[in-house]
Amino acid sequence: MKKHILFFLTTITLFAYAEERVSFDTLQSDWRRFTNKTVVISTPLVVCGSFYDSLVLAPERLFCPEERAIGLADGDSTDYLTRAMHNRDVSLCLHCRNQYYKVRTGDIVRNLKARVTGERQLLTGKSIRTRHMPNERLPKPRKGEIRVVGANIENYFADLGGYAHKRTTPQQLLFKTHKLTRAMRAMNADIFALCEMQVGDKAPHLLLNELNKNGAHYAYVTIPMENKDRIGGCIVYDSLRVRPYAQPLSAYADTADHYHARMFVVPFEEVTSGKRFVISLNHFKSKRPGRTHYDTNMLRMQNTDSLLALLPKAAETFGDADILLLGDYNCYTQEQPIQTIVRAGYADMLPLGHAKDYSYSFKGEVGYLDRCFASPSMALQIVRVRPWHVNADWYYQHGAYKLKDQSLHRYADHDPVIVDIKLQ
């Protein structure tokens, strides 16, 4: 009798915990049927995000709805709502023991074995193996080309007081400087248009002291600002290759204005040929965490209006209509500020050639916040433009500090945008 009972209990246990091999579509179509069962998902899954004790997985990378569809403040478009629902329907949350800051988004998970605990919820009591995508190697610019990089370097403060003290410790600053300069050397650019550098001279000096250790000749230009405890912008350039030939213009006359040092234009000329063009560096108002896509949109539209008023003035002042716009616009492709700039005649270069790419990842969704626009005459001189995925696919920079990661990856949260131009 005891043997029969033991056999019966064993059979029930094995049946309850038997593995069932399913495709993602099969699992998705009937979550309730698989609840409390252990499954092996035959469909390869992509890591879209990593958060503490869980990973967000989906059959494909998930694009932020605003990247592909127009969201409206008075009620989202049907296309927007459809895309937002699609991202929810095709993603699942895996609770596991992977160290979240060691997982790279974009990694592939094959034959995932886990227990279905609820709708779009999986559980495994161990770490899972992911297949890393190979790191991208960036080719050097060709002879006769000028390489320009637009990059958000994420809270680069040299004076660690006030706002900066809450963000970065002195040890993290030195570690970040080492990683950032490694990345800048790898990009091999003639000009770096950098967002989120502290205004004043301390931050640029700290960066250039490290960058020029190997005999390089980088210098910088920025806009002075009264309040030194601010995030500003800075353009670093190779003085042997290019040089500014006039003082920069700001979109804001008031030197106490928060955006005075975040939006400005600088004219450059190539040292050997004397050919000229203009760089517009912009860092628009950021979104508030956890809010909708149209939150603070009015402030970004004010940034847009100021920018579009500045550019004709700059073209007239510098006598050059070849304008390259770079920076962090804190807007995805279909949002109102971006479309307003495009309608004003400035081509949005990244989505034209890389519609399925991205420069930023947030809560499992990717898209372009970092942009490259060009005036009509400048667009004809752009040879290639692309994001370089050295940051957005990894966890943020403090995760790198925890790991003591000496690579050039994860020096910030945004990917840089690489632009190669051949001046005419």
C-alpha positions as CSV (number, residue, x, y, z in Angstrom):
1,M,0.0,0.0,0.0
2,K,2.8,2.4,0.9
3,K,4.6,1.6,-2.4
4,H,1.4,2.5,-4.3
5,I,1.0,5.8,-2.4
6,L,4.6,6.6,-3.0
7,F,4.4,5.8,-6.7
8,F,1.2,7.9,-7.0
9,L,2.8,10.9,-5.2
10,T,5.9,10.6,-7.3
11,T,3.9,10.5,-10.5
12,I,1.8,13.5,-9.5
13,T,5.0,15.4,-8.6
14,L,6.8,14.6,-11.9
15,F,3.6,15.5,-13.8
16,A,3.4,18.8,-12.0
17,Y,7.0,19.8,-12.6
18,A,7.5,18.2,-16.1
19,E,9.1,20.5,-18.5
20,E,7.1,21.5,-21.6
21,R,8.8,22.9,-24.6
22,V,6.9,25.8,-26.0
23,S,7.4,28.7,-28.4
24,F,6.9,32.2,-27.2
25,D,3.8,32.7,-29.3
26,T,2.2,29.5,-27.7
27,L,3.0,30.7,-24.2
28,Q,1.7,34.2,-25.0
29,S,-1.6,32.9,-26.4
30,D,-2.5,31.1,-23.2
31,W,-0.6,32.1,-20.1
32,R,-3.2,30.7,-17.8
33,R,-2.7,27.1,-19.1
34,F,1.0,27.2,-18.3
35,T,0.8,28.9,-14.9
36,N,2.7,26.9,-12.3
37,K,4.4,24.8,-14.9
38,T,8.1,24.7,-15.9
39,V,8.6,25.4,-19.5
40,V,11.5,25.6,-22.0
41,I,10.9,28.5,-24.4
42,S,12.2,27.5,-27.8
43,T,12.1,31.1,-29.2
44,P,15.3,33.0,-28.8
45,L,14.7,36.0,-26.5
46,V,16.5,39.4,-26.3
47,V,17.4,41.0,-23.0
48,C,15.7,44.4,-23.2
49,G,16.4,45.6,-19.6
50,S,17.9,44.6,-16.3
51,F,16.5,45.7,-13.0
52,Y,17.9,44.4,-9.7
53,D,16.5,40.8,-9.4
54,S,14.8,40.6,-12.8
55,L,15.3,40.9,-16.6
56,V,12.9,42.1,-19.2
57,L,12.9,39.7,-22.2
58,A,11.2,39.9,-25.6
59,P,11.5,38.3,-29.0
60,E,12.9,41.6,-30.3
61,R,14.2,44.9,-29.1
62,L,11.4,47.1,-28.0
63,F,11.3,50.7,-29.4
64,C,9.8,53.5,-27.3
65,P,6.4,54.3,-28.8
66,E,7.3,57.9,-29.4
67,E,10.1,56.8,-31.6
68,R,7.7,55.3,-34.1
69,A,4.3,57.0,-33.4
70,I,3.0,60.4,-32.6
71,G,1.7,60.9,-29.0
72,L,-0.7,63.7,-28.4
73,A,-1.1,65.7,-25.2
74,D,-4.9,65.7,-25.5
75,G,-5.2,61.9,-26.2
76,D,-2.7,59.6,-27.8
77,S,-3.0,58.5,-31.4
78,T,-4.3,55.0,-32.2
79,D,-0.9,54.1,-33.6
80,Y,0.8,55.2,-30.4
81,L,-1.5,53.2,-28.2
82,T,-1.1,50.1,-30.5
83,R,2.7,50.3,-30.2
84,A,2.6,50.8,-26.4
85,M,0.3,47.8,-26.1
86,H,2.5,45.7,-28.4
87,N,5.5,46.3,-26.2
88,R,3.6,45.2,-23.1
89,D,2.2,42.1,-24.9
90,V,5.5,40.8,-26.2
91,S,7.7,41.4,-23.1
92,L,8.0,39.3,-20.0
93,C,9.7,39.6,-16.6
94,L,12.1,36.9,-15.6
95,H,13.0,36.8,-11.9
96,C,16.5,35.3,-11.6
97,R,19.8,35.6,-9.8
98,N,21.8,37.4,-12.5
99,Q,23.7,40.5,-11.2
100,Y,21.7,43.1,-13.1
101,Y,24.7,45.4,-13.7
102,K,26.6,42.6,-15.4
103,V,23.9,41.9,-18.0
104,R,24.1,43.7,-21.3
105,T,20.8,44.6,-23.0
106,G,20.7,43.1,-26.5
107,D,22.1,39.8,-25.3
108,I,20.4,36.6,-26.5
109,V,18.8,34.0,-24.3
110,R,18.2,30.5,-25.9
111,N,16.2,27.7,-24.5
112,L,15.2,29.5,-21.4
113,K,14.0,27.1,-18.7
114,A,11.8,28.8,-16.1
115,R,8.6,28.4,-14.1
116,V,5.5,30.4,-15.2
117,T,4.2,32.1,-12.0
118,G,1.7,34.5,-13.6
119,E,0.9,36.5,-16.7
120,R,4.2,37.6,-18.2
121,Q,6.0,36.5,-15.1
122,L,8.7,33.8,-15.0
123,L,10.9,32.5,-12.2
124,T,14.1,30.7,-12.1
125,G,16.2,30.0,-8.9
126,K,19.5,30.5,-10.6
127,S,21.4,32.8,-13.0
128,I,20.8,32.3,-16.7
129,R,23.3,32.2,-19.4
130,T,23.2,34.9,-22.1
131,R,25.1,35.1,-25.3
132,H,26.8,38.5,-25.6
133,M,26.6,40.4,-28.8
134,P,30.2,41.3,-30.0
135,N,31.4,44.7,-29.2
136,E,31.3,47.2,-32.1
137,R,34.6,48.3,-33.6
138,L,34.5,51.8,-34.9
139,P,36.5,52.3,-38.2
140,K,38.8,55.3,-38.4
141,P,37.7,58.2,-40.6
142,R,39.1,58.2,-44.1
143,K,41.7,60.5,-45.5
144,G,40.3,64.0,-46.0
145,E,37.3,63.5,-43.7
146,I,36.6,65.3,-40.4
147,R,35.0,63.3,-37.7
148,V,32.6,65.0,-35.3
149,V,31.1,63.3,-32.3
150,G,28.0,64.4,-30.4
151,A,27.8,62.8,-26.9
152,N,26.1,63.2,-23.5
153,I,28.8,62.3,-21.0
154,E,26.4,62.2,-18.0
155,N,27.1,64.6,-15.1
156,Y,30.8,65.3,-15.6
157,F,31.6,67.6,-12.7
158,A,35.1,68.5,-11.5
159,D,33.9,70.7,-8.6
160,L,32.1,68.2,-6.4
161,G,29.9,70.6,-4.5
162,G,26.2,71.3,-4.5
163,Y,24.3,69.4,-7.1
164,A,27.4,67.4,-8.2
165,H,28.1,66.1,-4.7
166,K,24.9,64.1,-4.8
167,R,25.8,62.5,-8.1
168,T,29.5,61.6,-8.1
169,T,32.2,60.9,-5.6
170,P,35.9,62.0,-6.2
171,Q,36.8,58.3,-6.8
172,Q,34.0,57.9,-9.3
173,L,35.1,61.1,-11.1
174,L,38.6,59.8,-11.6
175,F,37.4,56.4,-12.7
176,K,34.9,58.0,-15.1
177,T,37.6,60.3,-16.5
178,H,39.8,57.3,-17.3
179,K,37.0,55.5,-19.1
180,L,35.8,58.6,-21.0
181,T,39.2,59.5,-22.3
182,R,39.7,55.9,-23.5
183,A,36.4,56.1,-25.4
184,M,37.3,59.5,-26.9
185,R,40.7,58.1,-28.1
186,A,38.9,55.1,-29.7
187,M,36.5,57.4,-31.5
188,N,39.5,59.3,-32.9
189,A,37.4,62.4,-33.6
190,D,38.5,65.9,-34.5
191,I,35.6,67.5,-32.6
192,F,33.6,66.3,-29.6
193,A,30.4,68.2,-28.9
194,L,29.7,67.2,-25.2
195,C,26.6,67.6,-23.2
196,E,26.4,67.5,-19.4
197,M,29.8,68.9,-18.6
198,Q,30.0,71.3,-15.6
199,V,30.3,74.9,-16.7
200,G,33.5,76.8,-16.1
201,D,37.1,75.6,-16.6
202,K,37.7,72.9,-14.0
203,A,35.8,70.1,-15.8
204,P,37.3,70.8,-19.3
205,H,40.8,71.1,-17.8
206,L,40.5,67.8,-15.9
207,L,39.3,66.0,-19.1
208,L,42.0,67.6,-21.4
209,N,44.8,66.9,-18.9
210,E,44.0,63.2,-19.3
211,L,43.2,63.3,-23.0
212,N,46.4,65.1,-24.0
213,K,48.8,62.8,-22.0
214,N,49.8,60.9,-25.1
215,G,50.9,64.0,-27.1
216,A,47.4,65.0,-28.4
217,H,46.6,68.7,-28.9
218,Y,43.0,69.0,-27.8
219,A,41.6,72.4,-26.7
220,Y,38.0,73.4,-25.8
221,V,35.5,76.2,-26.3
222,T,32.4,76.8,-24.2
223,I,30.0,79.5,-23.1
224,P,30.8,81.3,-19.8
225,M,28.1,81.2,-17.1
226,E,27.6,82.9,-13.8
227,N,26.4,79.8,-11.9
228,K,29.2,77.3,-11.9
229,D,27.1,74.6,-10.3
230,R,25.3,73.9,-13.5
231,I,25.3,71.3,-16.3
232,G,26.5,72.9,-19.5
233,G,28.0,72.0,-22.8
234,C,31.6,72.0,-24.1
235,I,33.2,71.5,-27.5
236,V,36.6,69.8,-27.5
237,Y,38.6,69.9,-30.7
238,D,41.9,68.8,-32.1
239,S,43.8,72.1,-32.5
240,L,46.0,70.7,-35.2
241,R,43.1,69.8,-37.4
242,V,40.4,72.4,-36.8
243,R,40.0,75.7,-35.0
244,P,37.1,78.1,-34.1
245,Y,37.4,81.3,-36.1
246,A,34.9,83.4,-34.1
247,Q,33.3,83.6,-30.7
248,P,30.4,81.3,-30.0
249,L,26.8,82.5,-30.0
250,S,24.3,81.4,-27.3
251,A,20.6,80.9,-27.8
252,Y,20.1,82.8,-24.5
253,A,21.5,86.2,-23.7
254,D,21.1,86.0,-20.0
255,T,24.3,84.3,-18.6
256,A,22.3,83.2,-15.5
257,D,19.8,81.3,-17.6
258,H,19.9,77.5,-17.1
259,Y,20.1,77.0,-20.9
260,H,22.7,79.6,-21.7
261,A,25.6,77.2,-21.6
262,R,23.5,74.2,-22.9
263,M,22.6,75.7,-26.3
264,F,25.2,77.5,-28.4
265,V,26.9,77.5,-31.9
266,V,30.6,77.6,-32.8
267,P,32.1,78.2,-36.2
268,F,35.0,76.0,-37.2
269,E,37.5,75.9,-40.1
270,E,39.8,73.1,-41.2
271,V,43.4,74.2,-40.5
272,T,44.9,72.9,-43.8
273,S,42.2,73.9,-46.3
274,G,40.4,76.8,-44.5
275,K,37.0,75.2,-45.3
276,R,34.4,76.1,-42.8
277,F,31.2,74.9,-41.1
278,V,29.2,75.6,-38.0
279,I,28.4,73.3,-35.1
280,S,25.2,73.8,-33.0
281,L,25.4,72.0,-29.6
282,N,22.1,71.6,-27.8
283,H,20.8,69.9,-24.7
284,F,17.0,70.3,-24.3
285,K,15.0,70.1,-21.2
286,S,14.9,66.5,-19.8
287,K,11.7,64.5,-19.2
288,R,10.7,63.9,-15.6
289,P,11.1,60.2,-14.6
290,G,7.9,58.2,-14.7
291,R,6.0,60.9,-16.5
292,T,4.4,60.7,-20.0
293,H,6.1,61.7,-23.2
294,Y,4.4,65.1,-23.3
295,D,5.4,66.1,-19.8
296,T,7.6,69.2,-20.0
297,N,7.0,69.2,-23.7
298,M,6.2,72.9,-23.6
299,L,9.7,73.6,-22.2
300,R,11.3,71.6,-25.0
301,M,9.3,73.5,-27.5
302,Q,10.6,76.7,-26.0
303,N,14.1,75.3,-26.5
304,T,13.2,74.5,-30.1
305,D,11.9,78.0,-30.8
306,S,15.1,79.5,-29.3
307,L,17.2,77.2,-31.4
308,L,15.3,77.9,-34.7
309,A,15.7,81.7,-34.0
310,L,19.4,81.3,-33.3
311,L,20.4,79.3,-36.4
312,P,19.6,82.0,-39.1
313,K,21.4,84.6,-36.9
314,A,24.4,82.3,-36.7
315,A,24.5,81.7,-40.5
316,E,24.4,85.4,-41.1
317,T,27.0,86.3,-38.4
318,F,29.5,83.6,-39.5
319,G,28.7,83.9,-43.2
320,D,28.2,80.1,-43.4
321,A,24.9,78.1,-43.9
322,D,26.6,74.8,-43.4
323,I,25.2,73.9,-39.9
324,L,25.6,70.6,-38.1
325,L,23.3,70.2,-35.1
326,L,24.3,67.7,-32.4
327,G,23.4,67.0,-28.8
328,D,20.8,65.4,-26.5
329,Y,17.4,66.7,-27.4
330,N,15.5,64.5,-24.9
331,C,12.9,63.8,-27.6
332,Y,12.2,60.7,-29.6
333,T,11.8,60.9,-33.4
334,Q,8.0,61.5,-33.6
335,E,7.8,64.0,-30.8
336,Q,6.8,67.6,-31.6
337,P,10.2,69.4,-31.1
338,I,11.9,67.0,-33.5
339,Q,9.3,67.2,-36.1
340,T,9.3,71.0,-35.8
341,I,13.0,71.1,-36.5
342,V,12.6,68.9,-39.5
343,R,9.8,71.0,-40.9
344,A,12.1,74.0,-40.5
345,G,14.4,72.5,-43.1
346,Y,17.0,70.6,-41.0
347,A,17.3,66.9,-42.0
348,D,17.2,64.4,-39.2
349,M,20.1,62.3,-40.3
350,L,20.1,59.3,-38.0
351,P,16.6,57.8,-38.7
352,L,17.2,58.4,-42.5
353,G,19.9,55.7,-42.6
354,H,19.4,53.8,-39.3
355,A,15.7,53.7,-38.5
356,K,16.1,50.4,-36.6
357,D,18.9,51.7,-34.4
358,Y,19.0,53.8,-31.2
359,S,21.1,55.8,-28.9
360,Y,19.4,55.4,-25.5
361,S,17.6,52.7,-23.5
362,F,15.1,53.3,-20.7
363,K,12.9,50.8,-18.9
364,G,13.4,48.2,-21.6
365,E,12.7,50.4,-24.6
366,V,15.1,52.1,-27.0
367,G,15.1,55.1,-29.3
368,Y,17.0,58.2,-30.4
369,L,17.4,61.0,-27.8
370,D,20.8,61.9,-29.2
371,R,20.5,63.4,-32.7
372,C,22.2,64.7,-35.8
373,F,20.4,67.4,-37.9
374,A,21.9,69.1,-40.8
375,S,21.1,72.2,-42.9
376,P,20.5,71.4,-46.6
377,S,24.0,72.4,-47.7
378,M,25.6,70.5,-44.7
379,A,23.6,67.3,-45.4
380,L,25.4,67.0,-48.7
381,Q,28.7,66.9,-47.0
382,I,27.9,64.2,-44.5
383,V,29.6,60.9,-45.6
384,R,28.2,58.7,-42.8
385,V,26.5,59.0,-39.4
386,R,25.7,56.4,-36.8
387,P,25.4,55.8,-33.1
388,W,28.2,53.8,-31.4
389,H,26.9,51.4,-28.8
390,V,29.4,51.7,-26.0
391,N,27.0,52.8,-23.3
392,A,23.2,52.3,-23.8
393,D,23.4,48.5,-23.8
394,W,25.2,48.4,-20.4
395,Y,24.1,49.4,-17.0
396,Y,24.9,52.9,-15.9
397,Q,28.4,54.3,-14.9
398,H,28.1,53.6,-11.2
399,G,27.7,49.9,-12.1
400,A,31.0,50.2,-13.9
401,Y,32.6,51.7,-10.8
402,K,31.3,48.7,-8.7
403,L,32.8,46.3,-11.2
404,K,36.1,48.2,-11.6
405,D,35.5,47.8,-15.3
406,Q,38.6,49.2,-17.0
407,S,37.0,49.0,-20.5
408,L,35.8,52.1,-22.4
409,H,32.2,50.9,-22.2
410,R,29.6,52.3,-19.8
411,Y,31.3,55.7,-19.3
412,A,27.8,57.3,-19.5
413,D,24.2,56.4,-20.2
414,H,23.9,57.7,-23.8
415,D,25.6,56.4,-26.9
416,P,27.7,58.9,-28.8
417,V,26.7,59.8,-32.4
418,I,29.6,59.6,-34.9
419,V,29.5,61.9,-37.9
420,D,32.1,61.8,-40.7
421,I,32.0,64.8,-43.1
422,K,33.9,65.8,-46.1
423,L,33.9,69.6,-46.5
424,Q,33.3,71.1,-49.9
